[in-house]
Amino acid sequence: MQFSDAPDVLVVGAGPVGLTAAAELRRRGVGCRLVDRLPARLPYAKAVGIQPRTLEVWDRMGLVRDALEAAVPMRGQLVYVDGVEEARIRLTLPKEVPYGFAALPQYETERVLEEFLAHFGTRIERGTELRSLTQDAGGVTARLVTASGAEEEVRTRYLVGCDGAHSTVRKALGLAFEGGAFPEEYMLADVEVDWDLPPGYGVRSLHRGADGAVDDLLVCIPLPGTGRYRMSMLVPPELSAAPGAAGGGAVAHGLEGGRAPTTAHIQAVVDRLAPRAATVSAMRWSSVFRISHRLVDRYGEGRVFVAGDAAHIHPPTGAQGMNTGIQDAYNLAWKLALAVRGGAAARLLASYDAERRPVGEEVVGRTVRHARQSVPADAEDPATLLLREAQLLVDYRDSPIVTASGPGPRAGDGSVPRPGDRAPDCGGLLREIAAYPLRLYDLLRGRDHVLVLYADGEADERSDALATVAREASGGRVDAFLVLADGTPAGAGRLPVYRDGRGEFGRLYGTAGTGTTTAFVVRPDGHLGARLSPPAPEALAGHLSAVFGP
């Protein structure tokens, strides 16, 4: 057996979640290895929906341009019941949200992430399987088997399991993975179809039986390429694995390789349910799959963590799964990077479970509920529901590492971000010399923690002192700049100054008309770590001490 010291982090599983974790670690200068048991990337359009929040994450990472060039827009969904159009849902978000919904086959998502990772000199070690792991106070020992069959024992400081629903890492940690499975079996296929439906719209077509229950369905999501869709539908009896059915046997979670539907199977469903007469052709792949819903009891143990399908699986309704996993990985990666460098507070890594497990729980519950509805419906108003589906309402308000000080937003203003919420983008920020307005996300891109000071009425003369406190409390890891309300004099401070030219910052952050200075700490993942008003130095230092070590 070969013995080796790995870089600081070993990432197991090179799907979109593992690739995100490895890429963000490498972008932050952390050494890591990325292993995957498969010999090559799979050509399956499994997860295809890209949420606006994921595009914001990729913006911070620096790869959103490549993703946008590879994807197609998702403009909405057409819902048909018994051949009649019942709903036409348009995926329209507020104008300050910088990205819309998109569709991108999983194999293309993995390609974009893999090419981005290669910029940092890291490649996927294909055909390499994790067989076992043990850990102690100083690190993790992992036993790998390579593509050649050689065994390797690797010593690493941290290990991240992104190895899917049947995760070896999760099983090695002994994590509970409670849940259940839907009785229905489904077919998936990546095909072309020649109908004349509007481009960029998904299709959901249902048939009700005599008892009013849905007994047949067709769901189509547009993919890049002329007339290409990923279609899903119920399995016919001859392909079913249900007891007594022609297929026989049992169905495992996810895709199967043995009972692949043919073009004829897909065409038969299209003939029954498509809103237009259409011909299916150019099948790229197909499979039978079954939906499970499960959630781990904790997202890690000691120096080992799980993310993505290793931590939560649920119905594909609303394209929540892969996007949730990517955001798991991003949340964990910036914290691991601080821990590797010795710059993390003692409880920083524990906040990964505290922040992400409630998100996984909510997503599992919501997708199970929506999967049982024939037509999308929810108690929330449509605008709020759309923001939630876009994953723009994920919050960490109960996190142990977020802080509020002062009166905060005005009572009743639920739209103003609080500590733990996503920091919204806004436009119209002006800087002398630049002849064009900037967006807030332009100023955050390429930075980690950022102290944003908003002055309304008079620039707070303590702004420079607050920036000094932030730098000292973080070991120099916090940048700072000042945003001035219209009419506020710049003063003579040393911080970079931007003017809120259109008043968007003041409106979206609830600072307009306050006549005072408010401090926001924006975390690397784009969530607010703190909102301080007035921004007392001791409160700022206290917040940062929960994130950064001595």
C-alpha positions as CSV (number, residue, x, y, z in Angstrom):
1,M,0.0,0.0,0.0
2,Q,1.2,3.5,-0.9
3,F,1.2,6.1,1.9
4,S,0.9,9.8,1.1
5,D,0.1,13.1,2.7
6,A,-2.7,14.8,0.7
7,P,-3.1,18.5,0.5
8,D,-5.3,20.1,3.2
9,V,-8.7,18.9,2.0
10,L,-9.7,15.6,0.3
11,V,-13.0,16.0,-1.7
12,V,-14.8,12.8,-2.5
13,G,-17.1,12.9,-5.5
14,A,-16.7,15.1,-8.6
15,G,-20.3,16.0,-9.5
16,P,-21.4,19.6,-9.4
17,V,-21.2,19.7,-5.6
18,G,-17.7,18.2,-5.3
19,L,-16.4,20.3,-8.2
20,T,-17.7,23.5,-6.5
21,A,-16.1,22.6,-3.2
22,A,-12.7,21.9,-4.8
23,A,-12.8,24.9,-7.1
24,E,-13.7,27.3,-4.3
25,L,-11.0,25.8,-2.1
26,R,-8.4,26.1,-4.8
27,R,-9.5,29.6,-5.7
28,R,-8.8,30.5,-2.1
29,G,-5.3,29.0,-2.3
30,V,-6.1,25.8,-0.3
31,G,-4.5,22.6,-1.5
32,C,-7.0,19.8,-2.2
33,R,-7.4,16.5,-4.1
34,L,-10.6,15.6,-5.9
35,V,-11.4,11.9,-6.4
36,D,-14.2,10.2,-8.2
37,R,-14.9,6.5,-8.6
38,L,-16.3,6.9,-12.2
39,P,-13.9,6.7,-15.1
40,A,-15.4,9.6,-17.0
41,R,-18.1,12.3,-16.8
42,L,-21.6,10.8,-17.4
43,P,-23.5,12.1,-20.4
44,Y,-26.8,12.4,-18.4
45,A,-29.0,15.5,-18.2
46,K,-30.1,14.7,-14.7
47,A,-30.2,18.0,-12.9
48,V,-30.9,20.7,-15.5
49,G,-32.3,23.8,-13.7
50,I,-29.9,26.5,-12.6
51,Q,-31.4,28.9,-10.0
52,P,-30.6,32.6,-9.9
53,R,-28.9,32.2,-6.5
54,T,-26.5,29.6,-7.9
55,L,-25.6,32.1,-10.7
56,E,-24.8,34.7,-8.0
57,V,-22.5,32.2,-6.4
58,W,-20.8,31.5,-9.7
59,D,-20.5,35.3,-10.1
60,R,-18.5,35.5,-6.9
61,M,-16.4,32.6,-7.9
62,G,-15.6,34.1,-11.3
63,L,-17.2,31.4,-13.7
64,V,-20.7,32.8,-14.3
65,R,-19.8,34.0,-17.8
66,D,-18.9,30.5,-19.0
67,A,-22.1,29.1,-17.5
68,L,-24.3,31.8,-19.1
69,E,-22.8,31.1,-22.5
70,A,-23.5,27.4,-22.2
71,A,-27.1,27.7,-20.7
72,V,-30.5,28.6,-22.1
73,P,-33.0,30.8,-20.4
74,M,-36.0,29.4,-18.5
75,R,-38.7,31.9,-19.1
76,G,-41.6,30.0,-17.6
77,Q,-43.8,26.9,-17.6
78,L,-46.9,25.9,-19.5
79,V,-49.4,23.7,-17.5
80,Y,-51.9,21.6,-19.3
81,V,-54.6,19.4,-17.7
82,D,-56.6,17.0,-19.9
83,G,-55.3,18.8,-23.0
84,V,-56.4,22.3,-21.9
85,E,-53.9,25.0,-20.9
86,E,-54.6,25.6,-17.2
87,A,-51.7,28.0,-16.3
88,R,-48.9,29.9,-18.0
89,I,-46.3,30.7,-15.3
90,R,-43.7,33.4,-16.1
91,L,-40.5,33.3,-14.2
92,T,-40.2,37.1,-13.7
93,L,-38.0,38.3,-10.8
94,P,-37.6,41.9,-9.4
95,K,-35.3,44.0,-11.6
96,E,-32.6,44.3,-9.0
97,V,-32.0,40.5,-9.1
98,P,-29.0,40.2,-11.5
99,Y,-29.8,36.8,-13.0
100,G,-32.8,34.8,-14.2
101,F,-33.6,31.1,-14.3
102,A,-31.5,29.0,-16.6
103,A,-31.4,25.4,-17.9
104,L,-28.1,23.6,-18.3
105,P,-27.6,19.8,-18.5
106,Q,-25.6,18.4,-15.6
107,Y,-22.9,17.1,-17.9
108,E,-22.4,20.7,-19.1
109,T,-22.5,22.1,-15.6
110,E,-19.7,19.6,-14.7
111,R,-17.7,20.6,-17.8
112,V,-17.8,24.3,-16.9
113,L,-16.8,23.6,-13.3
114,E,-14.1,21.2,-14.3
115,E,-12.5,23.6,-16.8
116,F,-12.6,26.4,-14.1
117,L,-11.0,24.0,-11.6
118,A,-8.2,23.3,-14.1
119,H,-7.2,26.9,-14.1
120,F,-5.8,26.2,-10.6
121,G,-3.8,23.2,-11.6
122,T,-6.2,20.6,-10.1
123,R,-7.7,17.7,-12.0
124,I,-10.2,15.0,-11.1
125,E,-8.5,11.7,-10.1
126,R,-10.9,9.4,-12.1
127,G,-11.5,5.8,-11.2
128,T,-10.4,6.4,-7.6
129,E,-12.7,5.1,-4.9
130,L,-12.9,5.9,-1.2
131,R,-13.0,2.6,0.7
132,S,-12.8,3.7,4.3
133,L,-11.9,6.5,6.6
134,T,-10.9,7.2,10.2
135,Q,-10.2,10.4,12.0
136,D,-8.6,11.8,15.1
137,A,-8.0,15.2,16.6
138,G,-5.2,16.0,14.1
139,G,-6.8,14.9,10.8
140,V,-8.4,12.2,8.6
141,T,-6.9,9.0,7.3
142,A,-8.6,7.8,4.1
143,R,-8.0,4.5,2.2
144,L,-8.3,4.9,-1.6
145,V,-8.2,2.4,-4.4
146,T,-7.0,3.9,-7.7
147,A,-8.0,3.0,-11.3
148,S,-5.1,0.6,-11.5
149,G,-6.3,-1.3,-8.4
150,A,-3.5,0.1,-6.2
151,E,-4.3,0.9,-2.6
152,E,-3.3,4.3,-1.2
153,E,-3.6,5.6,2.4
154,V,-4.0,9.3,2.5
155,R,-3.6,11.6,5.5
156,T,-5.5,14.9,5.2
157,R,-6.7,17.7,7.5
158,Y,-10.3,17.6,6.4
159,L,-12.5,15.5,4.2
160,V,-15.7,16.5,2.3
161,G,-18.1,13.8,1.1
162,C,-19.9,14.9,-2.1
163,D,-20.4,11.3,-3.2
164,G,-24.1,11.1,-3.7
165,A,-27.1,9.4,-2.4
166,H,-25.2,6.2,-1.6
167,S,-22.4,8.1,0.1
168,T,-19.5,6.0,1.5
169,V,-18.5,9.1,3.6
170,R,-22.0,9.3,5.2
171,K,-22.0,5.6,5.9
172,A,-18.5,5.7,7.4
173,L,-19.6,8.5,9.8
174,G,-22.7,6.5,10.8
175,L,-25.0,9.4,10.0
176,A,-28.7,8.7,10.0
177,F,-30.4,9.2,6.7
178,E,-34.1,9.0,7.4
179,G,-36.9,9.4,4.9
180,G,-38.9,7.4,2.3
181,A,-39.6,6.9,-1.4
182,F,-42.4,7.6,-3.7
183,P,-44.1,4.5,-5.1
184,E,-44.2,5.8,-8.6
185,E,-41.5,5.0,-11.1
186,Y,-40.5,7.4,-13.8
187,M,-38.7,7.6,-17.1
188,L,-36.2,10.2,-18.1
189,A,-35.0,11.0,-21.6
190,D,-32.9,13.6,-23.4
191,V,-34.6,14.0,-26.8
192,E,-35.5,16.4,-29.6
193,V,-39.1,17.2,-30.4
194,D,-40.5,19.2,-33.3
195,W,-43.4,21.1,-31.7
196,D,-43.9,24.9,-32.0
197,L,-44.3,25.7,-28.3
198,P,-42.6,29.0,-27.2
199,P,-38.9,28.5,-26.5
200,G,-37.6,28.7,-23.0
201,Y,-40.8,27.3,-21.5
202,G,-41.1,24.1,-19.6
203,V,-44.2,21.9,-20.2
204,R,-46.2,20.1,-17.5
205,S,-49.1,18.1,-19.0
206,L,-51.4,16.0,-16.8
207,H,-54.3,13.6,-17.3
208,R,-56.9,13.0,-14.6
209,G,-58.7,9.7,-14.2
210,A,-62.4,9.2,-13.5
211,D,-61.7,9.8,-9.8
212,G,-60.0,13.1,-10.5
213,A,-56.6,11.9,-9.5
214,V,-53.6,12.4,-11.9
215,D,-52.9,9.1,-13.6
216,D,-50.6,10.2,-16.4
217,L,-48.1,13.1,-16.8
218,L,-45.4,14.5,-19.0
219,V,-42.8,17.1,-17.8
220,C,-40.4,18.7,-20.3
221,I,-37.5,21.1,-19.5
222,P,-35.8,22.9,-22.4
223,L,-32.1,22.2,-23.0
224,P,-29.5,23.9,-25.2
225,G,-30.0,22.9,-28.8
226,T,-32.9,23.2,-31.2
227,G,-36.0,21.5,-29.9
228,R,-34.1,19.6,-27.2
229,Y,-35.8,18.8,-23.9
230,R,-35.3,16.6,-20.9
231,M,-38.6,14.7,-20.5
232,S,-39.9,12.8,-17.6
233,M,-43.0,10.6,-17.3
234,L,-44.5,7.6,-15.6
235,V,-43.0,4.2,-16.4
236,P,-45.2,1.8,-18.6
237,P,-45.9,-1.6,-17.2
238,E,-43.4,-3.4,-19.3
239,L,-40.5,-1.4,-17.8
240,S,-41.8,-1.3,-14.2
241,A,-40.0,-3.0,-11.4
242,A,-43.1,-3.1,-9.2
243,P,-44.1,-6.6,-7.9
244,G,-46.0,-8.5,-10.6
245,A,-45.0,-6.1,-13.3
246,A,-43.2,-7.3,-16.4
247,G,-39.9,-5.6,-15.4
248,G,-39.8,-7.3,-11.9
249,G,-37.2,-6.7,-9.3
250,A,-36.6,-3.6,-7.1
251,V,-35.7,0.0,-8.0
252,A,-32.9,1.8,-6.3
253,H,-32.8,5.5,-5.7
254,G,-31.9,7.6,-8.8
255,L,-31.1,6.5,-12.3
256,E,-30.9,2.9,-13.4
257,G,-28.8,1.4,-16.2
258,G,-30.6,-1.8,-17.1
259,R,-34.1,-0.8,-18.1
260,A,-33.6,2.1,-20.6
261,P,-36.8,3.3,-22.3
262,T,-36.7,3.5,-26.1
263,T,-37.8,6.3,-28.3
264,A,-41.1,4.4,-28.8
265,H,-41.8,4.5,-25.1
266,I,-41.3,8.3,-25.0
267,Q,-43.3,8.8,-28.2
268,A,-46.2,7.0,-26.8
269,V,-46.5,9.4,-23.9
270,V,-46.0,12.4,-26.1
271,D,-48.8,11.2,-28.4
272,R,-51.1,11.0,-25.3
273,L,-50.2,14.1,-23.5
274,A,-48.3,16.7,-25.6
275,P,-50.3,19.8,-26.3
276,R,-49.3,19.7,-29.9
277,A,-48.8,16.8,-32.3
278,A,-45.0,16.2,-32.2
279,T,-42.4,13.7,-33.1
280,V,-39.6,12.6,-30.8
281,S,-36.1,12.0,-32.2
282,A,-32.4,12.1,-31.5
283,M,-32.5,10.5,-28.1
284,R,-29.2,11.1,-26.3
285,W,-29.9,8.9,-23.3
286,S,-32.8,7.5,-21.2
287,S,-33.3,5.8,-17.9
288,V,-35.8,4.7,-15.3
289,F,-35.6,6.4,-11.9
290,R,-37.4,6.6,-8.6
291,I,-37.8,9.5,-6.2
292,S,-36.6,9.3,-2.6
293,H,-36.6,11.9,0.1
294,R,-34.1,11.7,2.9
295,L,-32.0,14.0,5.2
296,V,-29.0,13.3,7.4
297,D,-29.2,14.0,11.1
298,R,-26.1,16.2,10.9
299,Y,-23.9,17.5,8.1
300,G,-20.6,16.3,9.6
301,E,-18.6,14.9,12.4
302,G,-15.3,16.2,13.5
303,R,-13.1,16.9,10.5
304,V,-15.4,15.2,8.0
305,F,-18.4,16.8,6.3
306,V,-21.2,15.8,3.8
307,A,-22.8,18.0,1.1
308,G,-25.3,17.7,-1.7
309,D,-27.0,14.3,-2.2
310,A,-24.8,12.8,0.4
311,A,-26.7,14.9,2.9
312,H,-30.2,15.4,1.3
313,I,-32.2,13.8,-1.5
314,H,-35.7,14.9,-2.6
315,P,-38.0,15.2,-5.6
316,P,-36.6,17.2,-8.5
317,T,-39.6,19.6,-8.4
318,G,-38.4,23.2,-8.9
319,A,-34.8,22.1,-9.6
320,Q,-33.8,22.5,-6.0
321,G,-31.4,19.5,-5.4
322,M,-28.2,20.3,-7.3
323,N,-28.5,24.0,-6.5
324,T,-28.9,23.4,-2.8
325,G,-25.8,21.1,-2.9
326,I,-23.7,23.7,-4.7
327,Q,-24.6,26.2,-2.1
328,D,-23.8,23.6,0.6
329,A,-20.3,23.3,-0.9
330,Y,-19.8,27.1,-1.2
331,N,-20.9,27.7,2.4
332,L,-18.5,25.0,3.7
333,A,-15.5,25.9,1.4
334,W,-14.9,29.5,2.6
335,K,-15.1,28.3,6.2
336,L,-12.7,25.4,5.6
337,A,-10.3,27.8,3.9
338,L,-10.2,30.0,7.0
339,A,-9.8,26.9,9.2
340,V,-6.9,25.5,7.1
341,R,-5.0,28.8,7.5
342,G,-5.6,29.0,11.2
343,G,-7.8,32.0,10.9
344,A,-11.2,30.5,11.9
345,A,-12.9,31.0,15.2
346,A,-13.6,27.8,17.2
347,R,-17.3,27.5,16.2
348,L,-17.0,28.6,12.6
349,L,-17.0,25.0,11.1
350,A,-19.9,24.0,13.4
351,S,-21.9,26.8,11.7
352,Y,-22.0,24.8,8.5
353,D,-24.5,22.3,10.0
354,A,-26.3,25.1,11.9
355,E,-26.8,27.0,8.6
356,R,-27.2,24.4,6.0
357,R,-29.2,21.6,7.6
358,P,-32.3,23.8,8.2
359,V,-32.1,24.7,4.5
360,G,-32.0,21.0,3.5
361,E,-34.9,20.2,5.8
362,E,-37.0,23.0,4.3
363,V,-36.1,22.0,0.7
364,V,-37.0,18.3,1.3
365,G,-40.3,19.2,2.9
366,R,-41.3,21.7,0.2
367,T,-40.3,19.6,-2.8
368,V,-42.2,16.6,-1.4
369,R,-45.2,18.8,-0.9
370,H,-45.1,20.3,-4.4
371,A,-44.4,16.9,-6.1
372,R,-47.8,15.8,-4.8
373,Q,-49.6,18.8,-6.4
374,S,-51.0,18.4,-9.9
375,V,-50.7,22.2,-10.5
376,P,-48.1,24.2,-8.6
377,A,-49.7,25.9,-5.6
378,D,-48.6,27.2,-2.2
379,A,-49.9,29.3,0.7
380,E,-47.4,32.1,-0.2
381,D,-48.2,34.8,-2.8
382,P,-46.8,34.0,-6.3
383,A,-44.0,36.6,-6.1
384,T,-42.7,35.2,-2.8
385,L,-43.1,31.6,-4.0
386,L,-41.0,32.5,-7.1
387,L,-38.3,34.1,-4.9
388,R,-38.2,31.0,-2.8
389,E,-37.9,28.7,-5.8
390,A,-35.1,30.9,-7.0
391,Q,-33.4,30.2,-3.6
392,L,-33.2,34.0,-3.0
393,L,-35.0,33.7,0.4
394,V,-32.5,31.3,2.0
395,D,-31.5,32.8,5.3
396,Y,-29.2,32.0,8.3
397,R,-30.9,34.3,10.8
398,D,-30.5,31.7,13.6
399,S,-26.9,31.1,12.8
400,P,-24.4,31.4,15.7
401,I,-22.1,33.6,13.6
402,V,-24.5,36.4,12.6
403,T,-25.1,39.5,14.6
404,A,-27.6,42.4,14.8
405,S,-27.1,45.5,16.8
406,G,-29.4,48.6,17.1
407,P,-33.0,49.1,15.9
408,G,-32.5,47.5,12.5
409,P,-35.1,47.9,9.8
410,R,-38.3,49.7,10.5
411,A,-41.0,47.6,12.0
412,G,-43.2,45.9,9.4
413,D,-40.7,46.1,6.6
414,G,-40.2,42.4,5.9
415,S,-38.5,43.0,2.6
416,V,-35.4,44.7,4.2
417,P,-32.5,42.2,4.7
418,R,-31.6,41.2,8.2
419,P,-28.4,39.5,9.5
420,G,-28.2,36.1,7.9
421,D,-30.2,37.1,4.8
422,R,-28.9,37.2,1.3
423,A,-27.3,40.6,0.6
424,P,-29.4,41.9,-2.3
425,D,-27.7,43.4,-5.4
426,C,-28.4,47.0,-6.3
427,G,-27.4,49.4,-9.1
428,G,-26.6,53.0,-9.6
429,L,-23.5,53.2,-7.5
430,L,-21.2,56.0,-8.7
431,R,-17.5,56.4,-8.3
432,E,-15.4,59.4,-9.4
433,I,-13.4,58.7,-12.5
434,A,-15.6,55.8,-13.6
435,A,-18.0,57.1,-16.3
436,Y,-20.6,54.4,-15.7
437,P,-22.7,53.2,-12.7
438,L,-21.7,50.1,-10.9
439,R,-23.7,47.3,-9.2
440,L,-23.0,46.3,-5.6
441,Y,-22.1,42.8,-6.8
442,D,-19.4,44.4,-9.0
443,L,-17.8,45.8,-5.8
444,L,-18.1,42.5,-3.9
445,R,-16.7,40.3,-6.7
446,G,-13.2,38.9,-5.9
447,R,-13.4,39.9,-2.2
448,D,-14.1,37.8,0.9
449,H,-15.6,39.6,3.9
450,V,-16.5,43.2,3.1
451,L,-17.6,45.9,5.6
452,V,-20.0,48.2,3.8
453,L,-20.7,51.5,5.6
454,Y,-23.8,53.5,4.5
455,A,-23.9,57.1,5.5
456,D,-27.2,59.1,5.2
457,G,-27.0,62.8,5.9
458,E,-23.5,63.1,7.1
459,A,-20.5,60.8,6.6
460,D,-19.6,59.3,9.9
461,E,-16.1,60.5,10.9
462,R,-15.6,57.1,12.6
463,S,-15.7,55.2,9.3
464,D,-11.9,54.9,9.0
465,A,-11.7,53.7,12.7
466,L,-14.4,51.1,12.0
467,A,-12.4,49.8,9.0
468,T,-9.3,49.6,11.2
469,V,-11.2,47.6,13.8
470,A,-12.5,45.2,11.1
471,R,-9.0,44.7,9.7
472,E,-7.5,44.1,13.1
473,A,-10.2,41.8,14.3
474,S,-10.0,39.7,11.1
475,G,-6.2,39.6,10.7
476,G,-6.5,41.8,7.6
477,R,-9.2,39.7,5.9
478,V,-12.0,42.3,5.7
479,D,-12.2,45.0,3.0
480,A,-14.2,48.1,3.5
481,F,-15.9,50.9,1.5
482,L,-18.3,53.7,2.1
483,V,-21.7,54.3,0.3
484,L,-23.1,57.8,0.6
485,A,-26.7,58.8,0.3
486,D,-27.5,61.5,-2.2
487,G,-26.4,64.9,-0.8
488,T,-24.2,63.5,1.9
489,P,-20.7,65.1,1.8
490,A,-17.8,62.8,1.3
491,G,-15.6,64.1,4.2
492,A,-11.9,63.4,4.3
493,G,-11.7,59.7,5.1
494,R,-9.4,57.2,3.6
495,L,-12.1,54.6,2.5
496,P,-13.2,54.2,-1.1
497,V,-16.4,56.2,-1.6
498,Y,-19.4,55.3,-3.8
499,R,-22.6,57.4,-4.2
500,D,-26.0,55.8,-4.1
501,G,-26.9,57.6,-7.4
502,R,-30.4,56.1,-7.8
503,G,-31.1,55.5,-4.1
504,E,-31.4,51.7,-4.7
505,F,-29.1,50.8,-1.9
506,G,-31.0,53.0,0.6
507,R,-34.3,51.5,-0.5
508,L,-33.3,47.9,-0.6
509,Y,-31.3,47.9,2.6
510,G,-33.7,50.1,4.5
511,T,-31.2,52.8,5.2
512,A,-32.7,55.7,3.3
513,G,-33.9,58.6,5.5
514,T,-32.3,57.3,8.7
515,G,-30.0,60.2,9.0
516,T,-27.2,58.0,10.4
517,T,-24.6,55.5,9.5
518,T,-25.3,51.7,9.2
519,A,-22.7,49.0,8.9
520,F,-23.1,45.8,7.0
521,V,-20.7,42.9,7.0
522,V,-21.1,40.9,3.8
523,R,-19.8,37.4,4.0
524,P,-17.9,35.6,1.2
525,D,-21.1,33.7,0.3
526,G,-23.1,36.9,-0.2
527,H,-25.1,36.7,3.1
528,L,-25.1,39.4,5.7
529,G,-23.1,38.5,8.7
530,A,-24.0,41.6,10.6
531,R,-26.1,44.7,10.5
532,L,-25.0,47.4,13.0
533,S,-26.8,50.7,13.6
534,P,-25.1,52.6,15.1
535,P,-21.9,50.7,14.2
536,A,-20.1,50.6,17.6
537,P,-16.5,49.3,17.3
538,E,-17.0,46.8,20.1
539,A,-20.1,45.3,18.4
540,L,-18.2,45.0,15.1
541,A,-15.2,43.4,16.8
542,G,-17.5,41.1,18.8
543,H,-19.2,39.9,15.6
544,L,-15.9,39.3,13.8
545,S,-14.6,37.3,16.7
546,A,-17.3,34.7,16.1
547,V,-15.8,34.2,12.6
548,F,-12.1,34.8,12.8
549,G,-9.7,33.3,15.2
550,P,-7.1,35.1,17.3
